[in-house]
Amino acid sequence: MSKGFGFFAGAALGALAGTVIGILVAPRPGSETRAMAADIANDAWDSARDMYEQGVDTARAAANDFAPIVDAKTDELRAKVDLARDRMDQLREQLNDAINASGVTPAADVVVEAHVENTGDAQEENQASEAGAANTEA
């Protein structure tokens, strides 16, 4: 692909050089040729400036058209998030009410109580074995 690019770049450069040499060698006075070259450069500059301004205007118009769409979608998303939060709060309240009404102990409380009981049993066993060891030593 670089060979193809090199070829086209060389062809464009050669065409440009040929045009410049042709203009400079033309049978006109130098002042007329320079004036013509200045006119061509000014026309090219004006054309480039116009294209730039059109591009800026097009980009601004696209941004101005896009901003309300983004704002609307953002508002819609916020409304959906708020609705989901409200629904989660309702479900949490319903679940708490159902747990309280059924008398079911939440699993975390059962695990904590079992751990406390096991720890208490272990402490009693340690105390009993310490007491037994003290009795055998005496």
Salt bridges, closest charged atoms under 4 A:
GLU32 OE2 - ARG28 NE 3.68
ASP75 OD1 - ARG78 NH1 3.90
GLU76 OE2 - LYS80 NZ 3.47
ASP89 OD1 - ARG92 NH1 2.92
